[in-house]
Amino acid sequence: MLPIGLNRPYGDGHGIPLLATDAVSDMEKKGLRDQLEAQAREIQRLQGTLAHYRNWAQQLQARYQLFNPDAARPAKRVYVGNLPSNVSEAELRQAVNELMVQSGGTAAPGFPITSCKLYQGNGDLLFNGVHQQAQEKGYAFVEFRSVEEASNAMALDGVKFRDAYLKVRRPNNYDITLALMLGPTDPNPAMQVQLGGLEVVRTVVQDSPHKLFIGGLPCDWTEEQVKEMLMPFGQLKAFNLVMDRGTGNSKGYAFAEFLDLHVTDVVIQNLNGKPCHTKFLTVKRALAPPAF
């Protein structure tokens, strides 16, 4: 006989009242709903706090620029180099605008670029009285709406554009001590997540135990030719062929790092001492190992 108050229509066949299980389920749903509502309130609070501090920073920047109107311009501009020879200002502007929006690099709705001035590369240079064909490519100066967006644009260094990799730098008149008064000087780290799906080879090779020095290169070799020699070993993380501004050609050496760190020793074993035209390659770690 069933205990008093536990009728079969309210049981699940194992002695557990259905009303009790329904009550537990409702409690779980309510707890989950409360958690989601609490998270939504926290997100809203953080967004409000961020907007408050951003507004405060903009007021400081506006006041600073009122007394020094030209101070912000170098901090709002970036140099974009290694451009294909036939690219137009409109195409470059559109590409960078879209990359900034897709990667979350904008500080406000809409496209961030306010101006773009393109300079086509000059393939003929006069060196020691002799005309020489140089490898110099086009470059541009791109100006953004804010210092924050210009700093975020630095994250686009090494992004593939057509058949080249963008080289993004600060202009020569950039003063970081002034820029610190006007906004962030480093790109938003969250942009790296959004850029993860793109083909990126950084043009600045940071110092690390796996940074490679590649010397003995023919000075008339292009970046593409050096990369063709390296790419069979794996995907490059960063690469920089050091150029001679006087001739427009390379100085005969480069720095590189691979995404797969295990490739470093393999590259050294296979390329160091290898004949290359009239020279022999020197491939080694760029940094000496730490002393014990």
C-alpha positions as a Markdown table, in Angstrom:
| # | Residue | x | y | z |
|---|---|---|---|---|
| 1 | Met | 0.0 | 0.0 | 0.0 |
| 2 | Leu | 1.2 | 3.5 | -0.9 |
| 3 | Pro | 1.9 | 5.9 | 2.0 |
| 4 | Ile | -0.8 | 8.3 | 2.7 |
| 5 | Gly | -0.6 | 11.4 | 0.5 |
| 6 | Leu | 1.4 | 9.6 | -2.3 |
| 7 | Asn | -1.0 | 8.6 | -4.9 |
| 8 | Arg | 0.2 | 6.9 | -8.0 |
| 9 | Pro | -0.9 | 9.6 | -10.5 |
| 10 | Tyr | 1.6 | 12.0 | -8.8 |
| 11 | Gly | 4.5 | 9.5 | -8.7 |
| 12 | Asp | 7.1 | 8.6 | -11.4 |
| 13 | Gly | 7.0 | 4.8 | -10.6 |
| 14 | His | 10.1 | 5.0 | -8.4 |
| 15 | Gly | 8.5 | 6.5 | -5.3 |
| 16 | Ile | 9.6 | 10.1 | -6.3 |
| 17 | Pro | 6.6 | 12.5 | -6.4 |
| 18 | Leu | 6.3 | 14.3 | -9.8 |
| 19 | Leu | 5.3 | 17.5 | -8.0 |
| 20 | Ala | 8.7 | 17.4 | -6.2 |
| 21 | Thr | 10.7 | 17.0 | -9.5 |
| 22 | Asp | 8.7 | 19.7 | -11.1 |
| 23 | Ala | 9.4 | 22.0 | -8.2 |
| 24 | Val | 13.2 | 21.3 | -8.4 |
| 25 | Ser | 13.1 | 21.9 | -12.1 |
| 26 | Asp | 11.4 | 25.3 | -11.6 |
| 27 | Met | 14.0 | 26.2 | -9.0 |
| 28 | Glu | 16.8 | 25.4 | -11.3 |
| 29 | Lys | 15.2 | 27.4 | -14.1 |
| 30 | Lys | 14.7 | 30.3 | -11.7 |
| 31 | Gly | 18.3 | 30.1 | -10.5 |
| 32 | Leu | 19.6 | 30.1 | -14.1 |
| 33 | Arg | 17.4 | 33.0 | -15.0 |
| 34 | Asp | 18.6 | 35.0 | -12.0 |
| 35 | Gln | 22.2 | 34.3 | -13.0 |
| 36 | Leu | 21.6 | 35.5 | -16.5 |
| 37 | Glu | 19.9 | 38.6 | -15.3 |
| 38 | Ala | 22.8 | 39.3 | -12.9 |
| 39 | Gln | 25.3 | 38.9 | -15.7 |
| 40 | Ala | 23.3 | 41.3 | -17.9 |
| 41 | Arg | 23.2 | 43.9 | -15.2 |
| 42 | Glu | 27.0 | 43.5 | -14.7 |
| 43 | Ile | 27.7 | 43.9 | -18.4 |
| 44 | Gln | 25.4 | 47.0 | -18.5 |
| 45 | Arg | 27.3 | 48.4 | -15.4 |
| 46 | Leu | 30.7 | 47.8 | -17.1 |
| 47 | Gln | 29.5 | 49.4 | -20.3 |
| 48 | Gly | 28.3 | 52.4 | -18.4 |
| 49 | Thr | 31.6 | 52.7 | -16.5 |
| 50 | Leu | 33.6 | 52.3 | -19.8 |
| 51 | Ala | 31.5 | 55.0 | -21.4 |
| 52 | His | 31.9 | 57.3 | -18.4 |
| 53 | Tyr | 35.7 | 57.0 | -18.5 |
| 54 | Arg | 35.9 | 57.3 | -22.2 |
| 55 | Asn | 33.8 | 60.5 | -22.0 |
| 56 | Trp | 36.1 | 61.8 | -19.3 |
| 57 | Ala | 39.2 | 61.0 | -21.4 |
| 58 | Gln | 37.7 | 62.8 | -24.4 |
| 59 | Gln | 37.1 | 65.9 | -22.3 |
| 60 | Leu | 40.7 | 65.9 | -21.2 |
| 61 | Gln | 41.9 | 65.4 | -24.8 |
| 62 | Ala | 39.7 | 68.1 | -26.1 |
| 63 | Arg | 40.9 | 70.5 | -23.4 |
| 64 | Tyr | 44.6 | 69.6 | -24.2 |
| 65 | Gln | 44.1 | 70.1 | -27.9 |
| 66 | Leu | 42.4 | 73.4 | -27.3 |
| 67 | Phe | 45.8 | 74.8 | -26.1 |
| 68 | Asn | 47.9 | 72.8 | -28.6 |
| 69 | Pro | 45.7 | 72.0 | -31.7 |
| 70 | Asp | 48.5 | 70.3 | -33.6 |
| 71 | Ala | 49.6 | 68.0 | -30.8 |
| 72 | Ala | 47.1 | 65.2 | -31.6 |
| 73 | Arg | 47.6 | 64.9 | -35.3 |
| 74 | Pro | 50.8 | 62.7 | -35.3 |
| 75 | Ala | 49.1 | 60.5 | -32.7 |
| 76 | Lys | 46.1 | 60.0 | -35.0 |
| 77 | Arg | 48.2 | 59.0 | -38.0 |
| 78 | Val | 50.0 | 55.8 | -39.0 |
| 79 | Tyr | 52.4 | 54.9 | -41.8 |
| 80 | Val | 51.2 | 52.0 | -44.0 |
| 81 | Gly | 53.9 | 50.6 | -46.2 |
| 82 | Asn | 54.7 | 47.6 | -48.5 |
| 83 | Leu | 51.7 | 48.5 | -50.7 |
| 84 | Pro | 51.2 | 46.9 | -54.2 |
| 85 | Ser | 52.3 | 49.3 | -57.0 |
| 86 | Asn | 48.8 | 49.7 | -58.5 |
| 87 | Val | 46.7 | 50.2 | -55.4 |
| 88 | Ser | 44.5 | 53.3 | -55.2 |
| 89 | Glu | 43.8 | 55.5 | -52.2 |
| 90 | Ala | 40.1 | 54.5 | -52.4 |
| 91 | Glu | 40.9 | 50.8 | -52.4 |
| 92 | Leu | 43.4 | 51.1 | -49.5 |
| 93 | Arg | 41.0 | 53.3 | -47.5 |
| 94 | Gln | 38.1 | 50.8 | -48.0 |
| 95 | Ala | 40.3 | 47.8 | -47.0 |
| 96 | Val | 41.7 | 49.4 | -43.8 |
| 97 | Asn | 38.2 | 50.7 | -42.8 |
| 98 | Glu | 36.7 | 47.2 | -43.2 |
| 99 | Leu | 39.6 | 45.6 | -41.3 |
| 100 | Met | 39.1 | 48.1 | -38.4 |
| 101 | Val | 35.4 | 47.4 | -38.2 |
| 102 | Gln | 35.7 | 43.6 | -38.5 |
| 103 | Ser | 38.4 | 43.4 | -35.8 |
| 104 | Gly | 36.7 | 45.7 | -33.3 |
| 105 | Gly | 39.2 | 48.5 | -33.7 |
| 106 | Thr | 36.7 | 51.3 | -33.9 |
| 107 | Ala | 35.8 | 53.5 | -31.0 |
| 108 | Ala | 32.5 | 54.7 | -32.4 |
| 109 | Pro | 30.1 | 53.6 | -35.1 |
| 110 | Gly | 31.1 | 54.1 | -38.8 |
| 111 | Phe | 34.4 | 54.0 | -40.6 |
| 112 | Pro | 37.3 | 55.4 | -38.7 |
| 113 | Ile | 39.6 | 56.9 | -41.4 |
| 114 | Thr | 39.3 | 60.7 | -42.0 |
| 115 | Ser | 42.1 | 61.0 | -44.6 |
| 116 | Cys | 44.4 | 58.8 | -46.6 |
| 117 | Lys | 47.4 | 60.1 | -48.7 |
| 118 | Leu | 49.1 | 57.6 | -51.0 |
| 119 | Tyr | 52.6 | 57.8 | -52.4 |
| 120 | Gln | 53.6 | 55.5 | -55.1 |
| 121 | Gly | 56.9 | 53.7 | -54.9 |
| 122 | Asn | 59.8 | 54.9 | -57.1 |
| 123 | Gly | 61.4 | 52.0 | -58.8 |
| 124 | Asp | 64.4 | 54.1 | -60.1 |
| 125 | Leu | 66.9 | 55.6 | -57.7 |
| 126 | Leu | 70.1 | 57.6 | -58.3 |
| 127 | Phe | 72.9 | 56.0 | -56.2 |
| 128 | Asn | 76.5 | 57.1 | -56.6 |
| 129 | Gly | 75.6 | 58.8 | -59.9 |
| 130 | Val | 74.1 | 55.6 | -61.3 |
| 131 | His | 70.4 | 54.9 | -61.9 |
| 132 | Gln | 69.4 | 51.6 | -60.2 |
| 133 | Gln | 66.2 | 49.7 | -60.1 |
| 134 | Ala | 65.0 | 49.6 | -56.5 |
| 135 | Gln | 62.5 | 47.4 | -54.7 |
| 136 | Glu | 60.7 | 50.3 | -52.9 |
| 137 | Lys | 56.9 | 49.9 | -52.8 |
| 138 | Gly | 54.1 | 52.3 | -52.3 |
| 139 | Tyr | 53.2 | 53.7 | -48.9 |
| 140 | Ala | 50.5 | 55.9 | -47.4 |
| 141 | Phe | 49.8 | 58.1 | -44.3 |
| 142 | Val | 46.4 | 57.3 | -42.9 |
| 143 | Glu | 44.7 | 59.5 | -40.3 |
| 144 | Phe | 41.9 | 58.3 | -38.0 |
| 145 | Arg | 39.2 | 60.0 | -36.0 |
| 146 | Ser | 40.9 | 59.4 | -32.6 |
| 147 | Val | 44.2 | 58.5 | -31.0 |
| 148 | Glu | 42.6 | 55.3 | -29.8 |
| 149 | Glu | 41.7 | 54.2 | -33.3 |
| 150 | Ala | 45.2 | 55.0 | -34.6 |
| 151 | Ser | 46.7 | 52.9 | -31.8 |
| 152 | Asn | 44.3 | 50.1 | -32.7 |
| 153 | Ala | 45.4 | 50.3 | -36.4 |
| 154 | Met | 48.9 | 49.2 | -35.2 |
| 155 | Ala | 47.4 | 45.7 | -34.7 |
| 156 | Leu | 47.0 | 45.5 | -38.5 |
| 157 | Asp | 50.8 | 45.2 | -39.1 |
| 158 | Gly | 51.5 | 42.1 | -41.2 |
| 159 | Val | 47.9 | 41.6 | -42.4 |
| 160 | Lys | 47.9 | 40.3 | -45.9 |
| 161 | Phe | 46.6 | 42.8 | -48.5 |
| 162 | Arg | 46.4 | 41.4 | -52.0 |
| 163 | Asp | 49.8 | 39.7 | -52.4 |
| 164 | Ala | 51.7 | 41.8 | -49.9 |
| 165 | Tyr | 51.8 | 42.1 | -46.1 |
| 166 | Leu | 51.0 | 45.6 | -44.7 |
| 167 | Lys | 53.8 | 47.3 | -42.8 |
| 168 | Val | 52.2 | 49.6 | -40.2 |
| 169 | Arg | 54.3 | 52.0 | -38.3 |
| 170 | Arg | 54.1 | 55.3 | -36.3 |
| 171 | Pro | 55.1 | 58.4 | -38.3 |
| 172 | Asn | 58.5 | 59.9 | -37.6 |
| 173 | Asn | 57.0 | 62.9 | -35.7 |
| 174 | Tyr | 55.1 | 60.6 | -33.3 |
| 175 | Asp | 55.8 | 61.6 | -29.7 |
| 176 | Ile | 54.7 | 58.9 | -27.2 |
| 177 | Thr | 54.9 | 61.3 | -24.2 |
| 178 | Leu | 52.4 | 63.6 | -25.9 |
| 179 | Ala | 50.3 | 60.6 | -27.1 |
| 180 | Leu | 49.9 | 59.3 | -23.6 |
| 181 | Met | 48.0 | 62.5 | -22.8 |
| 182 | Leu | 45.6 | 61.9 | -25.6 |
| 183 | Gly | 44.6 | 58.2 | -25.5 |
| 184 | Pro | 45.8 | 54.6 | -25.5 |
| 185 | Thr | 49.2 | 54.0 | -27.2 |
| 186 | Asp | 48.8 | 50.3 | -27.6 |
| 187 | Pro | 46.2 | 48.4 | -29.7 |
| 188 | Asn | 43.2 | 46.8 | -27.9 |
| 189 | Pro | 44.3 | 43.2 | -27.1 |
| 190 | Ala | 40.8 | 41.9 | -28.0 |
| 191 | Met | 41.5 | 42.7 | -31.7 |
| 192 | Gln | 43.9 | 39.7 | -31.9 |
| 193 | Val | 41.0 | 37.3 | -31.4 |
| 194 | Gln | 39.2 | 38.8 | -34.4 |
| 195 | Leu | 42.3 | 38.9 | -36.6 |
| 196 | Gly | 43.0 | 35.3 | -35.8 |
| 197 | Gly | 41.2 | 34.1 | -39.0 |
| 198 | Leu | 43.3 | 36.3 | -41.3 |
| 199 | Glu | 46.7 | 35.5 | -42.8 |
| 200 | Val | 49.2 | 37.6 | -40.8 |
| 201 | Val | 53.0 | 37.8 | -40.9 |
| 202 | Arg | 54.2 | 40.5 | -38.6 |
| 203 | Thr | 56.8 | 42.8 | -40.0 |
| 204 | Val | 58.5 | 43.4 | -36.6 |
| 205 | Val | 60.3 | 40.3 | -35.3 |
| 206 | Gln | 60.3 | 40.6 | -31.5 |
| 207 | Asp | 63.3 | 39.5 | -29.6 |
| 208 | Ser | 62.9 | 35.9 | -28.4 |
| 209 | Pro | 64.9 | 32.6 | -28.2 |
| 210 | His | 63.4 | 31.6 | -31.6 |
| 211 | Lys | 64.2 | 34.8 | -33.5 |
| 212 | Leu | 66.3 | 33.8 | -36.5 |
| 213 | Phe | 69.1 | 35.8 | -38.2 |
| 214 | Ile | 69.4 | 34.9 | -42.0 |
| 215 | Gly | 72.6 | 36.4 | -43.5 |
| 216 | Gly | 74.4 | 36.0 | -46.8 |
| 217 | Leu | 71.4 | 36.9 | -48.9 |
| 218 | Pro | 71.8 | 38.4 | -52.4 |
| 219 | Cys | 71.1 | 42.1 | -52.0 |
| 220 | Asp | 68.8 | 42.1 | -55.0 |
| 221 | Trp | 66.5 | 39.5 | -53.5 |
| 222 | Thr | 63.0 | 40.6 | -52.7 |
| 223 | Glu | 61.0 | 39.8 | -49.6 |
| 224 | Glu | 59.0 | 37.3 | -51.7 |
| 225 | Gln | 62.2 | 35.4 | -52.7 |
| 226 | Val | 63.5 | 35.1 | -49.2 |
| 227 | Lys | 60.0 | 33.9 | -48.0 |
| 228 | Glu | 59.9 | 31.3 | -50.7 |
| 229 | Met | 63.1 | 29.9 | -49.3 |
| 230 | Leu | 61.7 | 29.8 | -45.7 |
| 231 | Met | 58.0 | 28.9 | -46.2 |
| 232 | Pro | 58.6 | 25.2 | -46.9 |
| 233 | Phe | 59.6 | 24.8 | -43.3 |
| 234 | Gly | 56.4 | 26.2 | -41.9 |
| 235 | Gln | 54.1 | 29.2 | -41.4 |
| 236 | Leu | 56.0 | 32.4 | -40.6 |
| 237 | Lys | 54.9 | 34.4 | -37.5 |
| 238 | Ala | 57.1 | 37.4 | -38.3 |
| 239 | Phe | 59.6 | 38.4 | -41.0 |
| 240 | Asn | 61.7 | 41.5 | -41.8 |
| 241 | Leu | 64.1 | 41.9 | -44.7 |
| 242 | Val | 66.4 | 44.8 | -43.7 |
| 243 | Met | 66.5 | 47.4 | -46.4 |
| 244 | Asp | 69.2 | 49.9 | -47.5 |
| 245 | Arg | 67.5 | 53.3 | -47.9 |
| 246 | Gly | 70.3 | 54.5 | -50.1 |
| 247 | Thr | 69.9 | 51.8 | -52.8 |
| 248 | Gly | 66.4 | 50.6 | -52.2 |
| 249 | Asn | 67.7 | 47.1 | -52.1 |
| 250 | Ser | 68.2 | 44.8 | -49.1 |
| 251 | Lys | 71.3 | 44.8 | -46.9 |
| 252 | Gly | 71.7 | 41.1 | -47.4 |
| 253 | Tyr | 70.2 | 39.9 | -44.2 |
| 254 | Ala | 66.8 | 39.3 | -42.6 |
| 255 | Phe | 65.1 | 38.3 | -39.3 |
| 256 | Ala | 62.3 | 35.7 | -39.0 |
| 257 | Glu | 60.3 | 33.6 | -36.5 |
| 258 | Phe | 58.0 | 30.7 | -37.2 |
| 259 | Leu | 54.7 | 29.9 | -35.6 |
| 260 | Asp | 55.9 | 26.4 | -34.8 |
| 261 | Leu | 58.8 | 27.0 | -32.5 |
| 262 | His | 60.1 | 23.4 | -33.1 |
| 263 | Val | 61.0 | 24.5 | -36.7 |
| 264 | Thr | 63.8 | 26.9 | -35.5 |
| 265 | Asp | 66.5 | 24.2 | -35.2 |
| 266 | Val | 65.3 | 22.5 | -38.4 |
| 267 | Val | 65.8 | 25.7 | -40.4 |
| 268 | Ile | 69.2 | 26.3 | -38.9 |
| 269 | Gln | 70.3 | 22.7 | -39.7 |
| 270 | Asn | 69.1 | 22.8 | -43.3 |
| 271 | Leu | 70.0 | 26.4 | -44.4 |
| 272 | Asn | 73.1 | 27.4 | -42.4 |
| 273 | Gly | 76.2 | 27.2 | -44.7 |
| 274 | Lys | 74.1 | 26.5 | -47.8 |
| 275 | Pro | 75.4 | 28.1 | -51.0 |
| 276 | Cys | 73.2 | 31.0 | -52.3 |
| 277 | His | 74.4 | 32.4 | -55.6 |
| 278 | Thr | 78.0 | 33.6 | -54.9 |
| 279 | Lys | 77.6 | 33.5 | -51.1 |
| 280 | Phe | 76.9 | 31.1 | -48.3 |
| 281 | Leu | 74.0 | 31.5 | -46.0 |
| 282 | Thr | 74.4 | 32.2 | -42.3 |
| 283 | Val | 71.4 | 31.1 | -40.3 |
| 284 | Lys | 71.4 | 31.1 | -36.6 |
| 285 | Arg | 69.5 | 32.3 | -33.5 |
| 286 | Ala | 69.6 | 36.1 | -33.4 |
| 287 | Leu | 70.0 | 36.2 | -29.7 |
| 288 | Ala | 72.8 | 34.6 | -27.8 |
| 289 | Pro | 71.6 | 32.0 | -25.2 |
| 290 | Pro | 71.6 | 33.3 | -21.6 |
| 291 | Ala | 74.7 | 32.6 | -19.6 |
| 292 | Phe | 74.4 | 30.1 | -16.7 |
